[in-house]
């Protein structure tokens, strides 16, 4: 098992749920995800002014906005109040709370990739249903993602620069 998968498994295990799995709760989340998709299809089918084509810029905005929003939901301190009912933090480690659906949602929220799948779906549905109102949100979140990525790159550059300067002394 890759180290990252093992780390996720260890983080997700709780005393109440040693295996870390709650298949009925997972099935419910899968059913909800598909029900949302079905609801989107019904709404979209009834619309007169459909967004028939997604442009490359829309895909880029969706991708960057999804990246930023998934980190926002899963990791940023400002949204910890939203995670609090399903996540407990002890000694700097975050773990799902409770059992069943509560623990399954906690696992979902702890995983930026998993959260990103839901966010990408909801933003894509929103883009198709209300493009005029969704594009500004996508633009803001995409700009934030680019800013965050730029900060990370600059941090690496400065760290390497500082290491090189120390080695030269």
mmCIF file of the C-alpha atoms, coordinates in Angstrom:
data_MODEL
# 
_entry.id   MODEL 
# 
loop_
_atom_site.group_PDB 
_atom_site.id 
_atom_site.type_symbol 
_atom_site.label_atom_id 
_atom_site.label_alt_id 
_atom_site.label_comp_id 
_atom_site.label_asym_id 
_atom_site.label_entity_id 
_atom_site.label_seq_id 
_atom_site.pdbx_PDB_ins_code 
_atom_site.Cartn_x 
_atom_site.Cartn_y 
_atom_site.Cartn_z 
_atom_site.occupancy 
_atom_site.B_iso_or_equiv 
_atom_site.pdbx_formal_charge 
_atom_site.auth_seq_id 
_atom_site.auth_comp_id 
_atom_site.auth_asym_id 
_atom_site.auth_atom_id 
_atom_site.pdbx_PDB_model_num 
ATOM 1   C CA . UNK A 1 1   ? 0.000   0.000  0.000   1.00 0.00 ? 1   UNK A CA 1 
ATOM 2   C CA . UNK A 1 2   ? 1.477   3.398  -0.947  1.00 0.00 ? 2   UNK A CA 1 
ATOM 3   C CA . UNK A 1 3   ? 2.490   5.589  1.994   1.00 0.00 ? 3   UNK A CA 1 
ATOM 4   C CA . UNK A 1 4   ? -0.130  8.240  1.192   1.00 0.00 ? 4   UNK A CA 1 
ATOM 5   C CA . UNK A 1 5   ? -2.953  5.655  1.092   1.00 0.00 ? 5   UNK A CA 1 
ATOM 6   C CA . UNK A 1 6   ? -1.754  4.155  4.369   1.00 0.00 ? 6   UNK A CA 1 
ATOM 7   C CA . UNK A 1 7   ? -1.674  7.619  5.959   1.00 0.00 ? 7   UNK A CA 1 
ATOM 8   C CA . UNK A 1 8   ? -5.265  8.288  4.850   1.00 0.00 ? 8   UNK A CA 1 
ATOM 9   C CA . UNK A 1 9   ? -6.296  4.865  6.225   1.00 0.00 ? 9   UNK A CA 1 
ATOM 10  C CA . UNK A 1 10  ? -4.612  5.551  9.566   1.00 0.00 ? 10  UNK A CA 1 
ATOM 11  C CA . UNK A 1 11  ? -6.159  9.033  9.815   1.00 0.00 ? 11  UNK A CA 1 
ATOM 12  C CA . UNK A 1 12  ? -9.591  7.695  9.016   1.00 0.00 ? 12  UNK A CA 1 
ATOM 13  C CA . UNK A 1 13  ? -9.634  4.907  11.608  1.00 0.00 ? 13  UNK A CA 1 
ATOM 14  C CA . UNK A 1 14  ? -11.543 5.772  14.731  1.00 0.00 ? 14  UNK A CA 1 
ATOM 15  C CA . UNK A 1 15  ? -12.008 3.799  17.948  1.00 0.00 ? 15  UNK A CA 1 
ATOM 16  C CA . UNK A 1 16  ? -15.701 3.430  17.096  1.00 0.00 ? 16  UNK A CA 1 
ATOM 17  C CA . UNK A 1 17  ? -14.944 2.284  13.552  1.00 0.00 ? 17  UNK A CA 1 
ATOM 18  C CA . UNK A 1 18  ? -11.628 0.364  13.555  1.00 0.00 ? 18  UNK A CA 1 
ATOM 19  C CA . UNK A 1 19  ? -11.808 -0.546 9.872   1.00 0.00 ? 19  UNK A CA 1 
ATOM 20  C CA . UNK A 1 20  ? -12.638 3.061  9.045   1.00 0.00 ? 20  UNK A CA 1 
ATOM 21  C CA . UNK A 1 21  ? -15.420 1.968  6.709   1.00 0.00 ? 21  UNK A CA 1 
ATOM 22  C CA . UNK A 1 22  ? -19.138 2.497  6.813   1.00 0.00 ? 22  UNK A CA 1 
ATOM 23  C CA . UNK A 1 23  ? -20.523 0.995  3.622   1.00 0.00 ? 23  UNK A CA 1 
ATOM 24  C CA . UNK A 1 24  ? -24.183 1.976  4.154   1.00 0.00 ? 24  UNK A CA 1 
ATOM 25  C CA . UNK A 1 25  ? -23.117 5.605  4.689   1.00 0.00 ? 25  UNK A CA 1 
ATOM 26  C CA . UNK A 1 26  ? -20.894 5.450  1.607   1.00 0.00 ? 26  UNK A CA 1 
ATOM 27  C CA . UNK A 1 27  ? -23.793 4.033  -0.388  1.00 0.00 ? 27  UNK A CA 1 
ATOM 28  C CA . UNK A 1 28  ? -25.988 6.898  0.801   1.00 0.00 ? 28  UNK A CA 1 
ATOM 29  C CA . UNK A 1 29  ? -23.391 9.477  -0.289  1.00 0.00 ? 29  UNK A CA 1 
ATOM 30  C CA . UNK A 1 30  ? -23.095 7.784  -3.690  1.00 0.00 ? 30  UNK A CA 1 
ATOM 31  C CA . UNK A 1 31  ? -26.880 7.803  -4.054  1.00 0.00 ? 31  UNK A CA 1 
ATOM 32  C CA . UNK A 1 32  ? -26.986 11.497 -3.099  1.00 0.00 ? 32  UNK A CA 1 
ATOM 33  C CA . UNK A 1 33  ? -24.270 12.349 -5.629  1.00 0.00 ? 33  UNK A CA 1 
ATOM 34  C CA . UNK A 1 34  ? -26.191 10.549 -8.366  1.00 0.00 ? 34  UNK A CA 1 
ATOM 35  C CA . UNK A 1 35  ? -29.504 12.087 -7.279  1.00 0.00 ? 35  UNK A CA 1 
ATOM 36  C CA . UNK A 1 36  ? -27.931 15.544 -7.573  1.00 0.00 ? 36  UNK A CA 1 
ATOM 37  C CA . UNK A 1 37  ? -26.784 14.650 -11.074 1.00 0.00 ? 37  UNK A CA 1 
ATOM 38  C CA . UNK A 1 38  ? -30.268 13.412 -11.958 1.00 0.00 ? 38  UNK A CA 1 
ATOM 39  C CA . UNK A 1 39  ? -31.793 16.604 -10.568 1.00 0.00 ? 39  UNK A CA 1 
ATOM 40  C CA . UNK A 1 40  ? -29.356 18.652 -12.610 1.00 0.00 ? 40  UNK A CA 1 
ATOM 41  C CA . UNK A 1 41  ? -30.311 16.751 -15.781 1.00 0.00 ? 41  UNK A CA 1 
ATOM 42  C CA . UNK A 1 42  ? -34.006 17.365 -15.144 1.00 0.00 ? 42  UNK A CA 1 
ATOM 43  C CA . UNK A 1 43  ? -33.473 21.090 -14.535 1.00 0.00 ? 43  UNK A CA 1 
ATOM 44  C CA . UNK A 1 44  ? -31.147 21.415 -17.501 1.00 0.00 ? 44  UNK A CA 1 
ATOM 45  C CA . UNK A 1 45  ? -33.526 19.631 -19.842 1.00 0.00 ? 45  UNK A CA 1 
ATOM 46  C CA . UNK A 1 46  ? -36.308 22.088 -18.982 1.00 0.00 ? 46  UNK A CA 1 
ATOM 47  C CA . UNK A 1 47  ? -34.195 25.194 -19.583 1.00 0.00 ? 47  UNK A CA 1 
ATOM 48  C CA . UNK A 1 48  ? -34.741 27.209 -22.717 1.00 0.00 ? 48  UNK A CA 1 
ATOM 49  C CA . UNK A 1 49  ? -31.369 28.978 -22.747 1.00 0.00 ? 49  UNK A CA 1 
ATOM 50  C CA . UNK A 1 50  ? -28.968 26.084 -22.353 1.00 0.00 ? 50  UNK A CA 1 
ATOM 51  C CA . UNK A 1 51  ? -25.244 26.328 -22.180 1.00 0.00 ? 51  UNK A CA 1 
ATOM 52  C CA . UNK A 1 52  ? -24.608 23.801 -24.942 1.00 0.00 ? 52  UNK A CA 1 
ATOM 53  C CA . UNK A 1 53  ? -20.855 24.059 -25.080 1.00 0.00 ? 53  UNK A CA 1 
ATOM 54  C CA . UNK A 1 54  ? -18.193 24.478 -22.431 1.00 0.00 ? 54  UNK A CA 1 
ATOM 55  C CA . UNK A 1 55  ? -15.228 26.446 -23.720 1.00 0.00 ? 55  UNK A CA 1 
ATOM 56  C CA . UNK A 1 56  ? -11.608 25.702 -22.827 1.00 0.00 ? 56  UNK A CA 1 
ATOM 57  C CA . UNK A 1 57  ? -11.590 28.776 -20.592 1.00 0.00 ? 57  UNK A CA 1 
ATOM 58  C CA . UNK A 1 58  ? -14.591 27.387 -18.672 1.00 0.00 ? 58  UNK A CA 1 
ATOM 59  C CA . UNK A 1 59  ? -12.754 24.102 -18.105 1.00 0.00 ? 59  UNK A CA 1 
ATOM 60  C CA . UNK A 1 60  ? -9.642  25.950 -16.930 1.00 0.00 ? 60  UNK A CA 1 
ATOM 61  C CA . UNK A 1 61  ? -11.717 28.101 -14.573 1.00 0.00 ? 61  UNK A CA 1 
ATOM 62  C CA . UNK A 1 62  ? -13.579 25.053 -13.280 1.00 0.00 ? 62  UNK A CA 1 
ATOM 63  C CA . UNK A 1 63  ? -10.323 23.195 -12.660 1.00 0.00 ? 63  UNK A CA 1 
ATOM 64  C CA . UNK A 1 64  ? -8.601  26.020 -10.840 1.00 0.00 ? 64  UNK A CA 1 
ATOM 65  C CA . UNK A 1 65  ? -11.714 26.969 -8.884  1.00 0.00 ? 65  UNK A CA 1 
ATOM 66  C CA . UNK A 1 66  ? -12.219 23.329 -7.867  1.00 0.00 ? 66  UNK A CA 1 
ATOM 67  C CA . UNK A 1 67  ? -8.623  23.118 -6.664  1.00 0.00 ? 67  UNK A CA 1 
ATOM 68  C CA . UNK A 1 68  ? -9.006  26.236 -4.540  1.00 0.00 ? 68  UNK A CA 1 
ATOM 69  C CA . UNK A 1 69  ? -12.455 25.461 -3.188  1.00 0.00 ? 69  UNK A CA 1 
ATOM 70  C CA . UNK A 1 70  ? -11.537 21.878 -2.262  1.00 0.00 ? 70  UNK A CA 1 
ATOM 71  C CA . UNK A 1 71  ? -8.576  23.173 -0.252  1.00 0.00 ? 71  UNK A CA 1 
ATOM 72  C CA . UNK A 1 72  ? -10.825 25.833 1.256   1.00 0.00 ? 72  UNK A CA 1 
ATOM 73  C CA . UNK A 1 73  ? -13.350 23.246 2.427   1.00 0.00 ? 73  UNK A CA 1 
ATOM 74  C CA . UNK A 1 74  ? -10.847 20.575 3.489   1.00 0.00 ? 74  UNK A CA 1 
ATOM 75  C CA . UNK A 1 75  ? -7.973  22.513 4.985   1.00 0.00 ? 75  UNK A CA 1 
ATOM 76  C CA . UNK A 1 76  ? -8.326  26.281 5.437   1.00 0.00 ? 76  UNK A CA 1 
ATOM 77  C CA . UNK A 1 77  ? -8.689  27.541 8.996   1.00 0.00 ? 77  UNK A CA 1 
ATOM 78  C CA . UNK A 1 78  ? -11.491 29.927 8.079   1.00 0.00 ? 78  UNK A CA 1 
ATOM 79  C CA . UNK A 1 79  ? -13.795 26.990 7.241   1.00 0.00 ? 79  UNK A CA 1 
ATOM 80  C CA . UNK A 1 80  ? -12.936 24.944 10.338  1.00 0.00 ? 80  UNK A CA 1 
ATOM 81  C CA . UNK A 1 81  ? -16.306 25.969 11.789  1.00 0.00 ? 81  UNK A CA 1 
ATOM 82  C CA . UNK A 1 82  ? -18.007 24.129 8.903   1.00 0.00 ? 82  UNK A CA 1 
ATOM 83  C CA . UNK A 1 83  ? -15.876 21.006 9.441   1.00 0.00 ? 83  UNK A CA 1 
ATOM 84  C CA . UNK A 1 84  ? -16.284 20.992 13.225  1.00 0.00 ? 84  UNK A CA 1 
ATOM 85  C CA . UNK A 1 85  ? -19.442 18.801 13.343  1.00 0.00 ? 85  UNK A CA 1 
ATOM 86  C CA . UNK A 1 86  ? -17.732 16.003 11.388  1.00 0.00 ? 86  UNK A CA 1 
ATOM 87  C CA . UNK A 1 87  ? -14.019 16.462 12.172  1.00 0.00 ? 87  UNK A CA 1 
ATOM 88  C CA . UNK A 1 88  ? -12.167 16.376 15.464  1.00 0.00 ? 88  UNK A CA 1 
ATOM 89  C CA . UNK A 1 89  ? -8.687  17.727 15.875  1.00 0.00 ? 89  UNK A CA 1 
ATOM 90  C CA . UNK A 1 90  ? -6.355  16.371 18.541  1.00 0.00 ? 90  UNK A CA 1 
ATOM 91  C CA . UNK A 1 91  ? -2.649  17.075 18.811  1.00 0.00 ? 91  UNK A CA 1 
ATOM 92  C CA . UNK A 1 92  ? -2.658  18.679 15.371  1.00 0.00 ? 92  UNK A CA 1 
ATOM 93  C CA . UNK A 1 93  ? -4.233  15.626 13.715  1.00 0.00 ? 93  UNK A CA 1 
ATOM 94  C CA . UNK A 1 94  ? -7.626  15.717 12.079  1.00 0.00 ? 94  UNK A CA 1 
ATOM 95  C CA . UNK A 1 95  ? -9.911  12.689 12.207  1.00 0.00 ? 95  UNK A CA 1 
ATOM 96  C CA . UNK A 1 96  ? -13.543 11.999 11.338  1.00 0.00 ? 96  UNK A CA 1 
ATOM 97  C CA . UNK A 1 97  ? -15.970 12.168 14.258  1.00 0.00 ? 97  UNK A CA 1 
ATOM 98  C CA . UNK A 1 98  ? -18.570 9.602  15.156  1.00 0.00 ? 98  UNK A CA 1 
ATOM 99  C CA . UNK A 1 99  ? -19.733 6.670  13.109  1.00 0.00 ? 99  UNK A CA 1 
ATOM 100 C CA . UNK A 1 100 ? -21.899 6.006  10.106  1.00 0.00 ? 100 UNK A CA 1 
ATOM 101 C CA . UNK A 1 101 ? -22.861 8.948  7.928   1.00 0.00 ? 101 UNK A CA 1 
ATOM 102 C CA . UNK A 1 102 ? -21.143 11.470 10.196  1.00 0.00 ? 102 UNK A CA 1 
ATOM 103 C CA . UNK A 1 103 ? -17.814 9.638  9.921   1.00 0.00 ? 103 UNK A CA 1 
ATOM 104 C CA . UNK A 1 104 ? -18.243 9.119  6.170   1.00 0.00 ? 104 UNK A CA 1 
ATOM 105 C CA . UNK A 1 105 ? -18.839 12.843 5.658   1.00 0.00 ? 105 UNK A CA 1 
ATOM 106 C CA . UNK A 1 106 ? -15.836 13.536 7.874   1.00 0.00 ? 106 UNK A CA 1 
ATOM 107 C CA . UNK A 1 107 ? -13.666 11.347 5.651   1.00 0.00 ? 107 UNK A CA 1 
ATOM 108 C CA . UNK A 1 108 ? -15.051 13.035 2.562   1.00 0.00 ? 108 UNK A CA 1 
ATOM 109 C CA . UNK A 1 109 ? -14.290 16.482 3.955   1.00 0.00 ? 109 UNK A CA 1 
ATOM 110 C CA . UNK A 1 110 ? -10.754 15.493 5.019   1.00 0.00 ? 110 UNK A CA 1 
ATOM 111 C CA . UNK A 1 111 ? -9.895  14.465 1.467   1.00 0.00 ? 111 UNK A CA 1 
ATOM 112 C CA . UNK A 1 112 ? -9.380  17.461 -0.861  1.00 0.00 ? 112 UNK A CA 1 
ATOM 113 C CA . UNK A 1 113 ? -9.619  15.176 -3.902  1.00 0.00 ? 113 UNK A CA 1 
ATOM 114 C CA . UNK A 1 114 ? -12.912 13.675 -2.724  1.00 0.00 ? 114 UNK A CA 1 
ATOM 115 C CA . UNK A 1 115 ? -14.312 17.063 -1.783  1.00 0.00 ? 115 UNK A CA 1 
ATOM 116 C CA . UNK A 1 116 ? -13.099 18.380 -5.128  1.00 0.00 ? 116 UNK A CA 1 
ATOM 117 C CA . UNK A 1 117 ? -15.201 15.829 -6.988  1.00 0.00 ? 117 UNK A CA 1 
ATOM 118 C CA . UNK A 1 118 ? -18.364 17.110 -5.317  1.00 0.00 ? 118 UNK A CA 1 
ATOM 119 C CA . UNK A 1 119 ? -17.362 20.728 -5.783  1.00 0.00 ? 119 UNK A CA 1 
ATOM 120 C CA . UNK A 1 120 ? -16.497 20.194 -9.446  1.00 0.00 ? 120 UNK A CA 1 
ATOM 121 C CA . UNK A 1 121 ? -19.870 18.573 -10.028 1.00 0.00 ? 121 UNK A CA 1 
ATOM 122 C CA . UNK A 1 122 ? -21.825 21.315 -8.276  1.00 0.00 ? 122 UNK A CA 1 
ATOM 123 C CA . UNK A 1 123 ? -19.919 24.100 -10.019 1.00 0.00 ? 123 UNK A CA 1 
ATOM 124 C CA . UNK A 1 124 ? -20.347 22.421 -13.400 1.00 0.00 ? 124 UNK A CA 1 
ATOM 125 C CA . UNK A 1 125 ? -24.089 22.068 -12.807 1.00 0.00 ? 125 UNK A CA 1 
ATOM 126 C CA . UNK A 1 126 ? -24.215 25.687 -11.722 1.00 0.00 ? 126 UNK A CA 1 
ATOM 127 C CA . UNK A 1 127 ? -22.259 26.797 -14.791 1.00 0.00 ? 127 UNK A CA 1 
ATOM 128 C CA . UNK A 1 128 ? -24.761 25.051 -17.050 1.00 0.00 ? 128 UNK A CA 1 
ATOM 129 C CA . UNK A 1 129 ? -27.825 26.307 -15.209 1.00 0.00 ? 129 UNK A CA 1 
ATOM 130 C CA . UNK A 1 130 ? -26.728 29.833 -14.284 1.00 0.00 ? 130 UNK A CA 1 
ATOM 131 C CA . UNK A 1 131 ? -23.613 30.711 -16.313 1.00 0.00 ? 131 UNK A CA 1 
ATOM 132 C CA . UNK A 1 132 ? -24.034 34.452 -15.849 1.00 0.00 ? 132 UNK A CA 1 
ATOM 133 C CA . UNK A 1 133 ? -23.803 34.122 -12.067 1.00 0.00 ? 133 UNK A CA 1 
ATOM 134 C CA . UNK A 1 134 ? -21.357 31.230 -11.862 1.00 0.00 ? 134 UNK A CA 1 
ATOM 135 C CA . UNK A 1 135 ? -18.552 32.600 -14.027 1.00 0.00 ? 135 UNK A CA 1 
ATOM 136 C CA . UNK A 1 136 ? -17.651 35.441 -11.620 1.00 0.00 ? 136 UNK A CA 1 
ATOM 137 C CA . UNK A 1 137 ? -17.342 32.951 -8.746  1.00 0.00 ? 137 UNK A CA 1 
ATOM 138 C CA . UNK A 1 138 ? -15.203 30.679 -10.930 1.00 0.00 ? 138 UNK A CA 1 
ATOM 139 C CA . UNK A 1 139 ? -12.997 33.615 -11.884 1.00 0.00 ? 139 UNK A CA 1 
ATOM 140 C CA . UNK A 1 140 ? -12.489 34.659 -8.249  1.00 0.00 ? 140 UNK A CA 1 
ATOM 141 C CA . UNK A 1 141 ? -11.696 31.128 -7.096  1.00 0.00 ? 141 UNK A CA 1 
ATOM 142 C CA . UNK A 1 142 ? -9.414  30.497 -10.106 1.00 0.00 ? 142 UNK A CA 1 
ATOM 143 C CA . UNK A 1 143 ? -7.510  33.717 -9.407  1.00 0.00 ? 143 UNK A CA 1 
ATOM 144 C CA . UNK A 1 144 ? -7.161  32.637 -5.778  1.00 0.00 ? 144 UNK A CA 1 
ATOM 145 C CA . UNK A 1 145 ? -5.858  29.227 -6.879  1.00 0.00 ? 145 UNK A CA 1 
ATOM 146 C CA . UNK A 1 146 ? -3.300  30.854 -9.187  1.00 0.00 ? 146 UNK A CA 1 
ATOM 147 C CA . UNK A 1 147 ? -2.233  33.142 -6.367  1.00 0.00 ? 147 UNK A CA 1 
ATOM 148 C CA . UNK A 1 148 ? -1.874  30.214 -3.976  1.00 0.00 ? 148 UNK A CA 1 
ATOM 149 C CA . UNK A 1 149 ? 0.116   28.196 -6.527  1.00 0.00 ? 149 UNK A CA 1 
ATOM 150 C CA . UNK A 1 150 ? 2.336   31.224 -7.226  1.00 0.00 ? 150 UNK A CA 1 
ATOM 151 C CA . UNK A 1 151 ? 3.003   31.630 -3.512  1.00 0.00 ? 151 UNK A CA 1 
ATOM 152 C CA . UNK A 1 152 ? 3.988   27.969 -3.273  1.00 0.00 ? 152 UNK A CA 1 
ATOM 153 C CA . UNK A 1 153 ? 6.356   28.250 -6.247  1.00 0.00 ? 153 UNK A CA 1 
ATOM 154 C CA . UNK A 1 154 ? 7.913   31.444 -4.894  1.00 0.00 ? 154 UNK A CA 1 
ATOM 155 C CA . UNK A 1 155 ? 8.379   29.802 -1.516  1.00 0.00 ? 155 UNK A CA 1 
ATOM 156 C CA . UNK A 1 156 ? 10.268  26.942 -3.182  1.00 0.00 ? 156 UNK A CA 1 
ATOM 157 C CA . UNK A 1 157 ? 12.392  29.364 -5.201  1.00 0.00 ? 157 UNK A CA 1 
ATOM 158 C CA . UNK A 1 158 ? 13.273  31.410 -2.123  1.00 0.00 ? 158 UNK A CA 1 
ATOM 159 C CA . UNK A 1 159 ? 14.030  28.287 -0.090  1.00 0.00 ? 159 UNK A CA 1 
ATOM 160 C CA . UNK A 1 160 ? 16.382  27.006 -2.813  1.00 0.00 ? 160 UNK A CA 1 
ATOM 161 C CA . UNK A 1 161 ? 17.987  30.447 -3.090  1.00 0.00 ? 161 UNK A CA 1 
ATOM 162 C CA . UNK A 1 162 ? 18.564  30.607 0.643   1.00 0.00 ? 162 UNK A CA 1 
ATOM 163 C CA . UNK A 1 163 ? 20.053  27.089 0.679   1.00 0.00 ? 163 UNK A CA 1 
ATOM 164 C CA . UNK A 1 164 ? 22.430  27.999 -2.149  1.00 0.00 ? 164 UNK A CA 1 
ATOM 165 C CA . UNK A 1 165 ? 23.506  31.154 -0.315  1.00 0.00 ? 165 UNK A CA 1 
ATOM 166 C CA . UNK A 1 166 ? 24.232  29.141 2.853   1.00 0.00 ? 166 UNK A CA 1 
ATOM 167 C CA . UNK A 1 167 ? 26.257  26.593 0.897   1.00 0.00 ? 167 UNK A CA 1 
ATOM 168 C CA . UNK A 1 168 ? 28.334  29.363 -0.707  1.00 0.00 ? 168 UNK A CA 1 
ATOM 169 C CA . UNK A 1 169 ? 29.333  30.794 2.683   1.00 0.00 ? 169 UNK A CA 1 
# 
